[in-house]
Amino acid sequence: MTPVELSRTVLHAVRRAVDEGELAVAVVPERVVVAPPGPGGCGDYATNVALQLARPAGQPAPAVAELLRTRLLRTDGISDVVVTGPGFLNISLAGGADARLVRDILRAGPRYGHSDALAGQTIELHAAPEVRALVLMDAVARVLRAQGARPQLHCTRPPEDAWVRVLGVPEDIHVRPGRDALRPVPAPVDPTPLGRDAARWALLHPAPHDRPRIGDEHLVQRESNPLFRVRYAHARSRAVVRNAADLGFGPEPGPVNASALHQALADHPRVLAATAAHRAPDRLARHLVAVADALAPLLPSVLPLGDEKPSAAHRARLALAEAAGTVLAGGLPLLGIDAPEHL
């Protein structure tokens, strides 16, 4: 249910109450304004229509609100209605938790899942003088910064020029003796011929204790390549948003039957925190694959087909697809990998 549809639903409840003699008002409002709840509110939307009707009806606003609450609770698509303050109606839609999740993601943008949990903490990372260890340390540092920490990077020798130039390993690594806390199974061959994105994925996607595979399978554009699936899902999510705008409609969070995708998106902050805590960027990489794979079945139904007109369901699916793309757009750079809008 969109805000416009909810506004009509509340107005219909008002008119029915007037027609049936429960509200004695001479003039029924032409429209009802619904908006996100303010301070002290709850649910998905709130309206002050009961306060507007109280004086004309000769009743206290809380009594008018309770009357309308009873009627709205019998409406399909509304899961709960709570009266707060002097008589505000706070309305929760069916599937409201999922809609709030999507709204939160779109509001936060690619920073969704970032936090201040480690704010003010300086965390020293020591990597073995090997390409995979240094790429892993760089990815861990990126995630730590997203959690508010200030990582300091250390190695016993400077990174090779190609690792900096091709793979994006930072140049400002402190060179000093120390314990190699980050010592994953080394890369079997030089990964730089794969280029930055594929090479970093090849080094980061396997768990640190697993042997990475450095081969052309990370370059192929087919479903067997997890990196391709993640980047393609992001590019498709951006494409449907552009195509929807061309058709004259935009995203509006609402109920969508896509529990696996909702769960994957809700897990994103927890995955980032675990990645930082365990120094394990493979957790983030696998999570992005899960988001991409859960998004794939939704994409064909986002846009109207043929002469079909955009509906509330299309707008809700578009919002969910955009939210998934937003999570992918925020997650890939934390691995040091580009998130292209066209692929």
TORNU-283611 format. One record per residue (C-alpha): residue in three letters; x, y, z. Coordinates in pm, whole numbers. Example, Ala and Ser with C-alpha at 12.3 -4.5 7.8 and 13.67 -1.06 7.14 Angstrom:
TORNU-283611
+-----+--------+--------+--------+
!  aa !      X !      Y !      Z !
+-----+--------+--------+--------+
! ALA !   1230 !   -450 !    780 !
! SER !   1367 !   -106 !    714 !
+-----+--------+--------+--------+
***
This chain:
TORNU-283611
+-----+--------+--------+--------+
!  aa !      X !      Y !      Z !
+-----+--------+--------+--------+
! MET !      0 !      0 !      0 !
! THR !    148 !    333 !   -108 !
! PRO !    103 !    658 !     89 !
! VAL !   -156 !    771 !   -166 !
! GLU !   -349 !    445 !   -128 !
! LEU !   -326 !    466 !    251 !
! SER !   -452 !    824 !    243 !
! ARG !   -755 !    708 !     44 !
! THR !   -809 !    420 !    285 !
! VAL !   -814 !    652 !    588 !
! LEU !  -1044 !    896 !    408 !
! HIS !  -1279 !    607 !    323 !
! ALA !  -1288 !    511 !    693 !
! VAL !  -1378 !    870 !    782 !
! ARG !  -1658 !    881 !    526 !
! ARG !  -1801 !    547 !    643 !
! ALA !  -1798 !    670 !   1004 !
! VAL !  -1987 !    984 !    896 !
! ASP !  -2236 !    792 !    681 !
! GLU !  -2311 !    552 !    967 !
! GLY !  -2360 !    830 !   1221 !
! GLU !  -2054 !    771 !   1435 !
! LEU !  -1905 !   1107 !   1340 !
! ALA !  -2128 !   1413 !   1311 !
! VAL !  -1936 !   1651 !   1088 !
! ALA !  -2084 !   1882 !    828 !
! VAL !  -1791 !   1862 !    586 !
! VAL !  -1570 !   1559 !    527 !
! PRO !  -1208 !   1648 !    438 !
! GLU !  -1123 !   1617 !     70 !
! ARG !   -794 !   1445 !    150 !
! VAL !   -603 !   1297 !    442 !
! VAL !   -231 !   1356 !    482 !
! VAL !    -17 !   1060 !    590 !
! ALA !    356 !   1089 !    658 !
! PRO !    634 !    903 !    839 !
! PRO !    578 !    919 !   1217 !
! GLY !    738 !   1205 !   1405 !
! PRO !    908 !   1190 !   1747 !
! GLY !    712 !    966 !   1983 !
! GLY !    531 !    797 !   1695 !
! CYS !    555 !    442 !   1567 !
! GLY !    461 !    227 !   1269 !
! ASP !    506 !    313 !    903 !
! TYR !    285 !    620 !    867 !
! ALA !     97 !    865 !   1089 !
! THR !   -194 !   1105 !   1036 !
! ASN !   -352 !   1384 !   1241 !
! VAL !   -695 !   1347 !   1084 !
! ALA !   -856 !   1273 !   1424 !
! LEU !   -732 !   1608 !   1556 !
! GLN !   -879 !   1782 !   1251 !
! LEU !  -1219 !   1616 !   1303 !
! ALA !  -1242 !   1645 !   1680 !
! ARG !  -1381 !   1999 !   1708 !
! PRO !  -1634 !   1968 !   1418 !
! ALA !  -1747 !   1632 !   1560 !
! GLY !  -1775 !   1764 !   1915 !
! GLN !  -1565 !   1478 !   2050 !
! PRO !  -1218 !   1453 !   2207 !
! ALA !   -949 !   1377 !   1951 !
! PRO !   -846 !   1049 !   2124 !
! ALA !  -1208 !    927 !   2099 !
! VAL !  -1220 !   1009 !   1726 !
! ALA !   -885 !    839 !   1677 !
! GLU !  -1003 !    525 !   1858 !
! LEU !  -1316 !    515 !   1644 !
! LEU !  -1113 !    535 !   1325 !
! ARG !   -857 !    290 !   1462 !
! THR !  -1125 !     22 !   1499 !
! ARG !  -1230 !     67 !   1138 !
! LEU !   -876 !     72 !    997 !
! LEU !   -783 !   -250 !   1177 !
! ARG !  -1045 !   -428 !    965 !
! THR !   -874 !   -313 !    644 !
! ASP !   -660 !   -548 !    435 !
! GLY !   -297 !   -437 !    419 !
! ILE !   -297 !   -276 !    766 !
! SER !   -146 !   -484 !   1046 !
! ASP !   -175 !   -243 !   1340 !
! VAL !   -293 !    104 !   1437 !
! VAL !   -177 !    280 !   1755 !
! VAL !   -311 !    607 !   1898 !
! THR !    -36 !    829 !   2039 !
! GLY !     -9 !   1178 !   2185 !
! PRO !   -318 !   1398 !   2160 !
! GLY !   -477 !   1173 !   1898 !
! PHE !   -234 !   1079 !   1621 !
! LEU !   -307 !    759 !   1432 !
! ASN !     11 !    554 !   1378 !
! ILE !    -41 !    292 !   1111 !
! SER !    168 !    -20 !   1049 !
! LEU !    126 !   -184 !    711 !
! ALA !    128 !   -557 !    650 !
! GLY !    487 !   -644 !    573 !
! GLY !    581 !   -318 !    739 !
! ALA !    907 !   -447 !    888 !
! ASP !   1035 !   -535 !    543 !
! ALA !    927 !   -197 !    408 !
! ARG !   1106 !    -22 !    695 !
! LEU !   1421 !   -222 !    620 !
! VAL !   1414 !   -112 !    256 !
! ARG !   1345 !    246 !    357 !
! ASP !   1637 !    240 !    600 !
! ILE !   1873 !    107 !    333 !
! LEU !   1769 !    365 !     77 !
! ARG !   1805 !    640 !    336 !
! ALA !   2155 !    527 !    439 !
! GLY !   2277 !    456 !     86 !
! PRO !   2603 !    263 !     42 !
! ARG !   2687 !    338 !    407 !
! TYR !   2409 !    106 !    524 !
! GLY !   2565 !   -124 !    784 !
! HIS !   2839 !    123 !    879 !
! SER !   2854 !    200 !   1249 !
! ASP !   3052 !    372 !   1524 !
! ALA !   3095 !     50 !   1720 !
! LEU !   3475 !     80 !   1705 !
! ALA !   3493 !    459 !   1711 !
! GLY !   3808 !    592 !   1870 !
! GLN !   3991 !    258 !   1856 !
! THR !   4330 !    232 !   1686 !
! ILE !   4376 !   -124 !   1562 !
! GLU !   4714 !   -247 !   1442 !
! LEU !   4718 !   -501 !   1159 !
! HIS !   5032 !   -698 !   1076 !
! ALA !   5045 !   -889 !    746 !
! ALA !   5290 !  -1140 !    609 !
! PRO !   5502 !   -996 !    321 !
! GLU !   5296 !  -1174 !     57 !
! VAL !   5041 !  -1044 !   -193 !
! ARG !   4736 !  -1223 !    -57 !
! ALA !   4811 !  -1121 !    301 !
! LEU !   4849 !   -756 !    201 !
! VAL !   4528 !   -752 !     -5 !
! LEU !   4346 !   -919 !    283 !
! MET !   4486 !   -662 !    528 !
! ASP !   4371 !   -378 !    303 !
! ALA !   4015 !   -521 !    285 !
! VAL !   4003 !   -572 !    662 !
! ALA !   4118 !   -213 !    713 !
! ARG !   3840 !    -86 !    486 !
! VAL !   3577 !   -271 !    689 !
! LEU !   3728 !   -158 !   1018 !
! ARG !   3703 !    204 !    901 !
! ALA !   3336 !    141 !    817 !
! GLN !   3293 !     42 !   1183 !
! GLY !   3460 !    360 !   1306 !
! ALA !   3809 !    225 !   1382 !
! ARG !   4145 !    373 !   1284 !
! PRO !   4353 !     83 !   1148 !
! GLN !   4732 !    101 !   1120 !
! LEU !   4888 !   -131 !    861 !
! HIS !   5223 !   -303 !    917 !
! CYS !   5446 !   -540 !    721 !
! THR !   5810 !   -641 !    743 !
! ARG !   5882 !   -502 !    396 !
! PRO !   5719 !   -258 !    150 !
! PRO !   5465 !   -395 !    -98 !
! GLU !   5585 !   -456 !   -451 !
! ASP !   5506 !   -184 !   -703 !
! ALA !   5267 !   -404 !   -906 !
! TRP !   5067 !   -485 !   -592 !
! VAL !   5016 !   -114 !   -532 !
! ARG !   4964 !    -13 !   -894 !
! VAL !   4746 !   -304 !  -1010 !
! LEU !   4583 !   -442 !   -695 !
! GLY !   4536 !   -121 !   -497 !
! VAL !   4745 !   -228 !   -197 !
! PRO !   4813 !     89 !      6 !
! GLU !   5155 !    246 !    -20 !
! ASP !   5148 !    386 !    333 !
! ILE !   5214 !     56 !    508 !
! HIS !   5443 !     89 !    809 !
! VAL !   5754 !   -122 !    750 !
! ARG !   5870 !   -270 !   1076 !
! PRO !   5931 !   -610 !   1238 !
! GLY !   5630 !   -771 !   1394 !
! ARG !   5417 !  -1078 !   1428 !
! ASP !   5240 !  -1174 !   1104 !
! ALA !   4887 !  -1194 !   1249 !
! LEU !   4737 !  -1199 !    897 !
! ARG !   4896 !  -1493 !    720 !
! PRO !   4646 !  -1660 !    485 !
! VAL !   4740 !  -1948 !    256 !
! PRO !   4956 !  -1772 !     -7 !
! ALA !   4852 !  -1725 !   -369 !
! PRO !   4999 !  -2008 !   -580 !
! VAL !   5090 !  -1773 !   -867 !
! ASP !   5107 !  -1400 !   -936 !
! PRO !   4744 !  -1270 !   -945 !
! THR !   4817 !   -933 !  -1109 !
! PRO !   4750 !  -1054 !  -1471 !
! LEU !   4383 !  -1087 !  -1371 !
! GLY !   4355 !   -712 !  -1306 !
! ARG !   4247 !   -545 !   -987 !
! ASP !   3886 !   -659 !   -945 !
! ALA !   3922 !  -1024 !  -1046 !
! ALA !   4253 !  -1064 !   -864 !
! ARG !   4122 !   -918 !   -539 !
! TRP !   3812 !  -1136 !   -559 !
! ALA !   4023 !  -1445 !   -623 !
! LEU !   4229 !  -1365 !   -313 !
! LEU !   3945 !  -1257 !    -83 !
! HIS !   3650 !  -1483 !   -166 !
! PRO !   3805 !  -1805 !    -28 !
! ALA !   3847 !  -1832 !    349 !
! PRO !   4203 !  -1740 !    456 !
! HIS !   4283 !  -2104 !    536 !
! ASP !   4174 !  -2218 !    187 !
! ARG !   4405 !  -2219 !   -113 !
! PRO !   4297 !  -1950 !   -362 !
! ARG !   4250 !  -2034 !   -729 !
! ILE !   4415 !  -1784 !   -961 !
! GLY !   4275 !  -1839 !  -1309 !
! ASP !   4063 !  -1707 !  -1592 !
! GLU !   3745 !  -1840 !  -1429 !
! HIS !   3731 !  -1510 !  -1240 !
! LEU !   3711 !  -1317 !  -1570 !
! VAL !   3433 !  -1506 !  -1749 !
! GLN !   3093 !  -1338 !  -1769 !
! ARG !   2870 !  -1629 !  -1682 !
! GLU !   2677 !  -1755 !  -1380 !
! SER !   2954 !  -1993 !  -1276 !
! ASN !   3161 !  -1688 !  -1174 !
! PRO !   3041 !  -1548 !   -838 !
! LEU !   3209 !  -1213 !   -899 !
! PHE !   3022 !  -1174 !  -1226 !
! ARG !   2691 !  -1260 !  -1052 !
! VAL !   2748 !   -993 !   -788 !
! ARG !   2851 !   -719 !  -1029 !
! TYR !   2580 !   -814 !  -1281 !
! ALA !   2314 !   -803 !  -1008 !
! HIS !   2429 !   -455 !   -913 !
! ALA !   2428 !   -334 !  -1275 !
! ARG !   2078 !   -484 !  -1329 !
! SER !   1947 !   -315 !  -1016 !
! ARG !   2067 !     20 !  -1145 !
! ALA !   1924 !    -50 !  -1490 !
! VAL !   1571 !   -124 !  -1361 !
! VAL !   1575 !    203 !  -1164 !
! ARG !   1667 !    394 !  -1482 !
! ASN !   1409 !    206 !  -1687 !
! ALA !   1137 !    267 !  -1430 !
! ALA !   1213 !    640 !  -1437 !
! ASP !   1172 !    630 !  -1816 !
! LEU !    829 !    472 !  -1759 !
! GLY !    733 !    745 !  -1514 !
! PHE !    744 !    568 !  -1179 !
! GLY !    984 !    532 !   -890 !
! PRO !   1049 !    311 !   -588 !
! GLU !    811 !    300 !   -293 !
! PRO !    885 !     47 !    -15 !
! GLY !    602 !   -195 !     45 !
! PRO !    521 !   -562 !     90 !
! VAL !    710 !   -800 !   -142 !
! ASN !    719 !  -1178 !   -118 !
! ALA !   1098 !  -1216 !   -113 !
! SER !   1193 !  -1343 !    231 !
! ALA !   1540 !  -1469 !    133 !
! LEU !   1635 !  -1128 !     -6 !
! HIS !   1492 !   -939 !    291 !
! GLN !   1685 !  -1165 !    528 !
! ALA !   2009 !  -1119 !    335 !
! LEU !   1970 !   -740 !    342 !
! ALA !   1885 !   -739 !    712 !
! ASP !   2199 !   -946 !    780 !
! HIS !   2433 !   -693 !    617 !
! PRO !   2520 !   -489 !    931 !
! ARG !   2587 !   -811 !   1123 !
! VAL !   2811 !   -942 !    844 !
! LEU !   3016 !   -622 !    839 !
! ALA !   3062 !   -638 !   1217 !
! ALA !   3167 !  -1005 !   1197 !
! THR !   3405 !   -933 !    909 !
! ALA !   3573 !   -666 !   1118 !
! ALA !   3583 !   -876 !   1435 !
! HIS !   3724 !  -1190 !   1271 !
! ARG !   3944 !  -1013 !   1013 !
! ALA !   3768 !  -1225 !    752 !
! PRO !   3665 !  -1041 !    431 !
! ASP !   3558 !  -1375 !    283 !
! ARG !   3247 !  -1343 !    500 !
! LEU !   3154 !  -1020 !    325 !
! ALA !   3234 !  -1165 !    -19 !
! ARG !   3010 !  -1468 !     36 !
! HIS !   2737 !  -1245 !    177 !
! LEU !   2739 !  -1031 !   -138 !
! VAL !   2697 !  -1348 !   -345 !
! ALA !   2396 !  -1441 !   -129 !
! VAL !   2240 !  -1097 !   -184 !
! ALA !   2297 !  -1117 !   -561 !
! ASP !   2154 !  -1468 !   -586 !
! ALA !   1847 !  -1370 !   -381 !
! LEU !   1793 !  -1063 !   -599 !
! ALA !   1806 !  -1249 !   -932 !
! PRO !   1454 !  -1405 !   -917 !
! LEU !   1298 !  -1066 !   -835 !
! LEU !   1441 !   -867 !  -1124 !
! PRO !   1220 !  -1000 !  -1408 !
! SER !    905 !   -887 !  -1222 !
! VAL !   1017 !   -534 !  -1133 !
! LEU !    905 !   -358 !  -1451 !
! PRO !    556 !   -375 !  -1608 !
! LEU !    520 !   -603 !  -1910 !
! GLY !    347 !   -505 !  -2233 !
! ASP !     53 !   -271 !  -2173 !
! GLU !     61 !   -331 !  -1797 !
! LYS !     50 !    -13 !  -1590 !
! PRO !    292 !     45 !  -1300 !
! SER !    127 !    -62 !   -976 !
! ALA !    207 !    -46 !   -605 !
! ALA !    356 !   -394 !   -640 !
! HIS !    593 !   -274 !   -911 !
! ARG !    700 !     22 !   -699 !
! ALA !    762 !   -202 !   -398 !
! ARG !    965 !   -451 !   -601 !
! LEU !   1162 !   -163 !   -753 !
! ALA !   1242 !    -28 !   -405 !
! LEU !   1359 !   -371 !   -292 !
! ALA !   1576 !   -414 !   -602 !
! GLU !   1727 !    -69 !   -549 !
! ALA !   1797 !   -153 !   -184 !
! ALA !   1975 !   -475 !   -284 !
! GLY !   2180 !   -285 !   -539 !
! THR !   2266 !    -32 !   -271 !
! VAL !   2402 !   -305 !    -43 !
! LEU !   2610 !   -445 !   -332 !
! ALA !   2733 !    -95 !   -417 !
! GLY !   2844 !    -46 !    -59 !
! GLY !   2994 !   -391 !    -10 !
! LEU !   3211 !   -428 !   -319 !
! PRO !   3425 !   -116 !   -250 !
! LEU !   3493 !   -248 !    101 !
! LEU !   3666 !   -536 !    -78 !
! GLY !   3844 !   -285 !   -303 !
! ILE !   3636 !   -393 !   -603 !
! ASP !   3450 !   -166 !   -845 !
! ALA !   3068 !   -174 !   -862 !
! PRO !   2990 !    -71 !  -1223 !
! GLU !   2646 !     62 !  -1317 !
! HIS !   2680 !    -87 !  -1667 !
! LEU !   2813 !   -434 !  -1738 !
+-----+--------+--------+--------+
***
